[in-house]
Amino acid sequence: MSGAPPDRRLAVVTGAGTGIGAAISRELARRGLAVVPTDLDEAAAARTARQCDSPASYRVDVTDEESIAQALERLTSSLGSPSVWVSNAGVSKMQPFLDITAADFDFTVGVNLRGLFLASQAAARLMVEAGAGGCIVNIASMAGKQGRVPFLADYVASKFGVVGLTQAMAFELAEHGIRVNSVCPGYVATSMQERELAWEARLRRTSVEAVRAMYLADTPMRRIESAEDVARVVAFLVSEDASFVTGEAVAVNGGAFMD
């Protein structure tokens, strides 16, 4: 493998096999970045890579430090150090607060917060070592800014953590020329949302259509968000247009939550 062309920044996206991560990968590639999709599902990452004309793709389990290290070793040996990193991998499971087990909590926080911490820290170390600065974007949620979210207490906790971690990273990494921001999507039309619609309908004892109507009514712009809506905001944050933006939690939710 000859590596990424010298005039193209190298970007890595976690959880890039489907949904928001795949859309971010495609959007960054469309804007000229050399994108390396990663995912727990290696075949899904490879599928996204083909859509992006990517130089590589890797299987990465963000909860496993060794998995992250092995992927980054392969990446740096063949393509060099990334200057853009998007920590997108995440999970959710809807259930009442009183029904959440310690194992449920550990799994959600383990992927959404601890896994993001491990992946973004590994990326930041590479950027500091390279000495050329960089951009990190952590995908949070509007649930990381408000607790008024039913049946997702462990998810809310994890995403609040992402917003706080992003600020701490931005503060400490600024001296290395590394900008760190988070993005807080709302009701995004993905396979994850389809699962959540079914869960919430069952928990509320209503229909999927009724829950979807609730999501629409909760969104002043009166449409369900697309993964591409999120991807375009990520692309802005890693661009020169955002060169003085760091430590922010950027809401992209059609007005469903305003702060």
Secondary structure, DSSP 8 states (H G I E B T S, - for coil): ---S-TTS-EEEESS-SSHHHHHHHHHHHHTT-EEEEEESSHHHHHHHHHHHT-S--EE--TT-HHHHHHHHHHHHHHT---SEEEE---------GGG--HHHHHHHHIIIIIIHHHHHHHHHHHHHHHTS-EEEEEE--GGGT-S--TT-HHHHHHHHHHHHHHHHHHHHHGGGTEEEEEEEE-SB-SHHHHHHHHHHHHHHTS-HHHHHHHHHHT-TT-S-B-HHHHHHHHHHHTSGGGTT--S-EEEESTTSS--
